[in-house]
Structure formats: C-alpha cells, structure tokens
C-alpha cells in the first residue's frame, strides 16, 4: 500500500512540475501581446524629446591626471536644474547651477595650492564637458591642508584675488582649460615668497 501511494504521489509531483515548467517556458499569444504592450510603453518614454530634474545641495568630484600630477576639482551648488534634450543618436544635457563653489586642488600632497572660485550661477554642458560660470570671484591659496571646503578657507589669506564676469571651464585632451572674460586681479604674495626683479 505504501509503495502504491508513493508511486502516485511521485507521478503527481512529476506531472505538476512538468506543467509548471511548460507554462513558464512556452510563450503563448497572451504573453506575446503583454510583451508588445510593455515595449511600446517603454519605447514611447524613450522617444520623448525632453526631460527635467531639480536637485538641491549638489556636489561633484572630478579627477584629472595632468603631467603625472593628479588634479582634484570639487564643484558644489545650492541648487541644480537639469534639462535633457534627445537628439537623433545622442543626448544634450544642460545643467543650470546656482551659488557655485569651485575648488581646484593642484596636488596630491598633504599641503597644496588651491584655486577657489565663487560664482553666482553657471551652466554645465554635456557632451561638450564645458562649464560656464557667471559673476565669478577668484581666490588662489598656497600651502592649504588637504581637507578643504569653503568653511576653512579665509579669502583674506589668498595670495591672489580676482573678479571675472564670465569663466569658461572645459576639458580638452584630458587637460583642464579656463578662459576668463573681463578679468581683474590683485597679486599679494606671502612674505615668505621672494620676488625677483
């Protein structure tokens, strides 16, 4: 009796597993119609021309190796609006930033030179990898500890102070490039620096 029950149970289990596997593996007409509906929804989302996103307290880190020296760029912004335009075979992204702080660490060492920029607003363009900053205050520091942010930088300690109406920052051949318009600056070297005539 036990053998007979075991045989029926095993046969039922094999048939049940076979039905489940067949139901999962064989594509029927209903499955195919559902698949077409889902792909049509997804492709219509992809075909949309524009997208928009708003963010707060944005921080970006960018590392570049230039002449065997690592440069670290830190870009912070209080708010950001990202616009995405889909073109044929590519995307154009424009990110509008406000209240920007831009730090450039020139060295990997414990003490380094720092370029610090404050901008009222700016726009980052992708895929061009270009950032345009407007109404910019420029400060250069020497021998600053590696852990920097705007709280531990005193602009009165800067050996160079400047102002520019517009700065365009881009990366060309893996090298940073800055172009400034309407630039004015003042150089005040530290007393430890000896200037030659």
Helices and strands as residue ranges (DSSP letters): H 2-25, H 29-46, E 50-66, E 69-87, E 90-105, E 111-126, E 130-145, G 150-152, G 155-157, E 160-172, E 175-181, E 184-187
